[in-house]
């Protein structure tokens, strides 16, 4: 079983950090893109074989997604399981900061959330196994290398996972449209997990009931909601700001 990675930045990230996982490389024929040529030279230096393909062949492999003329197949990482969480939390060298995505089905949003989580120093991103986006080439391209730097876990039962996190003193903060408490007034220096819902439906009712606290991001214009990746970034960097302030 292999996984597709495409796009210049995503492929370069794999090459720089996990070249041993590369199974094969396909490049577009007669490309004049200087960035692609530099990347191909780096691949050749690693003595990884390269196969030239037509644009149509690459388009078929990526199902029409933007591949920038290069696709690699890699051996997937071993995925973390729910029972790995306690040991993972105990090994965190800084105050745990987690992201939980409830019902985020768009791979572009998942990729952007992973990128924001990685940038803010979050420890892990968790999502349900069902009715959620999973890792694929689109996620990797949007995440711009972050997929290989932050763990992503899919769980069978999200409610059970929340209960497990609470057992290990992780404060669960749900983000909702309506709440009297603003994100900026919440104490974010403790071990915590942000629960982010889909842009359309938000956090499910049962998930909200399991949260220790519900907060909202103030909206001052005509827009009534934010893209989930934007909201995730706001929450994470507010946590980062508070933690730096009280260092």
Phi and psi in degrees as a GROMACS rama.xvg file:
@    title "Ramachandran Plot"
@    xaxis  label "Phi"
@    yaxis  label "Psi"
@TYPE xy
-122.639  167.228  UNK-2
-125.862  138.968  UNK-3
-86.2415  137.753  UNK-4
-128.829  130.086  UNK-5
-142.511  161.029  UNK-6
99.025  140.096  UNK-7
-58.8836  -48.2575  UNK-8
-67.8015  -42.8934  UNK-9
-64.284  -42.1577  UNK-10
-66.4362  -40.8325  UNK-11
-62.1813  -37.9473  UNK-12
-61.9147  -43.962  UNK-13
-64.3253  -43.0738  UNK-14
-62.5926  -42.1257  UNK-15
-71.1401  -32.2271  UNK-16
-113.221  -27.9457  UNK-17
-141.62  46.3794  UNK-18
-61.4368  -25.5995  UNK-19
-67.0264  -15.5995  UNK-20
-90.0815  -5.87482  UNK-21
-75.105  127.862  UNK-22
-97.0394  -45.1703  UNK-23
-154.324  159.529  UNK-24
-131.964  130.313  UNK-25
-120.34  131.238  UNK-26
-125.059  156.026  UNK-27
-73.5064  147.352  UNK-28
-71.7721  136.451  UNK-29
55.2948  46.4292  UNK-30
-76.909  144.108  UNK-31
-107.902  5.79839  UNK-32
-71.4294  117.821  UNK-33
-64.4132  -37.4996  UNK-34
-63.6114  -39.8694  UNK-35
-67.4937  -39.8324  UNK-36
-62.8608  -40.7574  UNK-37
-63.3004  -40.9104  UNK-38
-65.7121  -40.3852  UNK-39
-62.4584  -40.1057  UNK-40
-60.9582  -41.0978  UNK-41
-65.325  -37.8392  UNK-42
-65.2437  -42.3394  UNK-43
-63.8479  -35.6506  UNK-44
-62.9557  -28.7698  UNK-45
-83.7618  1.01268  UNK-46
59.616  40.9347  UNK-47
-98.5451  130.166  UNK-48
-69.4454  145.545  UNK-49
-126.348  137.616  UNK-50
-118.568  132.059  UNK-51
-84.7508  138.58  UNK-52
-134.247  160.898  UNK-53
-77.7749  161.756  UNK-54
-59.2363  -37.8515  UNK-55
-62.6825  -41.1541  UNK-56
-63.2176  -40.5528  UNK-57
-67.9304  -40.5755  UNK-58
-60.601  -39.5279  UNK-59
-65.008  -43.1347  UNK-60
-63.2752  -36.971  UNK-61
-96.0765  4.82387  UNK-62
55.6225  40.3972  UNK-63
86.754  -0.355801  UNK-64
-71.8331  156.371  UNK-65
-70.7594  113.966  UNK-66
-110.083  -10.2783  UNK-67
57.9842  24.1843  UNK-68
86.9963  11.2248  UNK-69
-148.94  136.439  UNK-70
-136.223  134.929  UNK-71
-123.974  147.744  UNK-72
-102.26  133.463  UNK-73
-128.028  157.957  UNK-74
-76.7624  124.172  UNK-75
-64.6192  152.875  UNK-76
-70.3269  152.67  UNK-77
-67.9992  125.179  UNK-78
-79.6351  142.144  UNK-79
-69.5494  147.023  UNK-80
-108.156  162.856  UNK-81
-57.7139  -37.3292  UNK-82
-74.1542  -4.75551  UNK-83
-83.5108  -13.1602  UNK-84
-60.034  -48.2221  UNK-85
-55.6728  -46.8454  UNK-86
-65.7348  -38.1179  UNK-87
-61.1772  -44.8169  UNK-88
-64.6402  -39.444  UNK-89
-69.5398  -21.803  UNK-90
-90.3815  -5.27671  UNK-91
-62.9179  128.088  UNK-92
-85.6122  -15.0137  UNK-93
-125.377  169.687  UNK-94
-56.1069  122.778  UNK-95
-55.9124  135.6  UNK-96
-136.348  110.724  UNK-97
-117.446  155.517  UNK-98
-122.721  129.583  UNK-99
-119.913  123.037  UNK-100
-103.463  120.589  UNK-101
-109.596  100.792  UNK-102
83.6397  23.2099  UNK-103
-86.5241  106.829  UNK-104
-102.84  -14.8173  UNK-105
-83.5198  120.792  UNK-106
-61.7486  -28.6521  UNK-107
-64.9031  -41.4408  UNK-108
-67.0889  -40.3627  UNK-109
-61.5525  -45.1719  UNK-110
-60.6256  -42.147  UNK-111
-67.8455  -36.9161  UNK-112
-66.0761  -40.9518  UNK-113
-62.7837  -39.7072  UNK-114
-64.862  -43.8432  UNK-115
-65.1149  -42.2755  UNK-116
-63.055  -42.1717  UNK-117
-64.1458  -44.3964  UNK-118
-63.1916  -34.2629  UNK-119
-88.4993  -1.64945  UNK-120
81.1744  21.7779  UNK-121
-64.3493  155.313  UNK-122
-89.4708  -30.2407  UNK-123
-164.039  152.79  UNK-124
-117.322  130.527  UNK-125
-121.338  140.954  UNK-126
-146.577  156.392  UNK-127
-65.8441  153.418  UNK-128
-72.3759  -34.096  UNK-129
-99.5877  149.253  UNK-130
56.3864  38.4251  UNK-131
-143.765  152.919  UNK-132
-67.381  148.501  UNK-133
-118.551  169.39  UNK-134
-66.017  130.621  UNK-135
-153.446  -173.668  UNK-136
-61.5525  -37.8132  UNK-137
-63.3243  -44.9272  UNK-138
-59.604  -45.0469  UNK-139
-62.5126  -41.5471  UNK-140
-66.0261  -44.8883  UNK-141
-67.247  -37.7417  UNK-142
-70.2089  -16.8561  UNK-143
55.442  46.8111  UNK-144
97.6254  -12.8974  UNK-145
-73.0066  -21.8762  UNK-146
-56.615  -35.7946  UNK-147
-89.3123  3.70584  UNK-148
-115.693  -13.2917  UNK-149
-132.475  130.541  UNK-150
-63.3313  141.856  UNK-151
-125.213  122.895  UNK-152
-121.16  132.78  UNK-153
-109.103  130.375  UNK-154
-115.828  153.894  UNK-155
-74.9854  -40.0123  UNK-156
-130.129  105.321  UNK-157
-67.1665  -38.0648  UNK-158
-61.9211  -43.2859  UNK-159
-63.3497  -37.0427  UNK-160
-66.0621  -40.98  UNK-161
-60.9262  -42.1898  UNK-162
-64.0807  -37.903  UNK-163
-64.6706  -43.1907  UNK-164
-63.0733  -40.9975  UNK-165
-64.7157  -33.1884  UNK-166
-61.6629  -29.9364  UNK-167
-100.511  26.7555  UNK-168
63.5386  32.9878  UNK-169
-91.9562  121.035  UNK-170
-78.8437  124.819  UNK-171
-98.1342  117.553  UNK-172
-112.747  117.556  UNK-173
-94.9423  139.829  UNK-174
-102.234  125.676  UNK-175
-133.905  167.424  UNK-176
-71.4605  -39.7322  UNK-177
-118.254  115.165  UNK-178
-159.326  145.178  UNK-179
-78.295  -10.2274  UNK-180
-105.549  123.222  UNK-181
-82.5958  150.099  UNK-182
-56.6756  -33.4432  UNK-183
-73.523  -14.8743  UNK-184
-100.05  2.18076  UNK-185
-90.8286  146.586  UNK-186
-80.9938  110.786  UNK-187
-112.095  15.4721  UNK-188
-89.5551  -12.4436  UNK-189
-82.9774  168.21  UNK-190
-61.6252  124.984  UNK-191
-150.78  163.847  UNK-192
-131.979  128.695  UNK-193
-88.4879  130.442  UNK-194
-102.988  119.583  UNK-195
-113.532  132.108  UNK-196
-99.2425  173.561  UNK-197
-69.3434  156.418  UNK-198
-63.5452  -33.8148  UNK-199
-80.4262  -49.0839  UNK-200
-106.638  -15.9104  UNK-201
71.3554  -162.775  UNK-202
-75.4094  137.724  UNK-203
-64.0524  154.139  UNK-204
-57.7932  -46.4228  UNK-205
-64.289  -34.7392  UNK-206
-66.4641  -43.259  UNK-207
-57.8201  -40.572  UNK-208
-63.5228  -25.6542  UNK-209
-89.6202  -7.60354  UNK-210
-75.2391  146.265  UNK-211
-78.3852  -23.0913  UNK-212
-156.819  143.007  UNK-213
-117.529  130.487  UNK-214
-129.844  165.832  UNK-215
-134.273  157.637  UNK-216
-99.0713  125.286  UNK-217
-63.1074  136.772  UNK-218
-119.194  117.278  UNK-219
-104.101  -12.1088  UNK-220
-102.107  -158.55  UNK-221
-81.2084  -21.0595  UNK-222
-67.1226  139.253  UNK-223
-103.625  -7.61523  UNK-224
-153.131  163.934  UNK-225
-115.838  154.443  UNK-226
-57.79  142.741  UNK-227
-59.8987  -34.0488  UNK-228
-71.142  -34.4331  UNK-229
-66.7977  -46.3402  UNK-230
-61.6941  -39.7723  UNK-231
-61.2997  -44.3132  UNK-232
-61.9889  -42.354  UNK-233
-60.3096  -48.0087  UNK-234
-63.4862  -45.8031  UNK-235
-65.5288  -41.9149  UNK-236
-77.3441  -22.1123  UNK-237
-68.9057  -39.8945  UNK-238
-62.3165  -42.7336  UNK-239
-63.2803  -41.2298  UNK-240
-61.047  -45.9687  UNK-241
-64.8051  -39.7295  UNK-242
-68.8155  -37.2595  UNK-243
-68.9818  -36.292  UNK-244
-62.8255  -37.2456  UNK-245
-102.308  16.7935  UNK-246
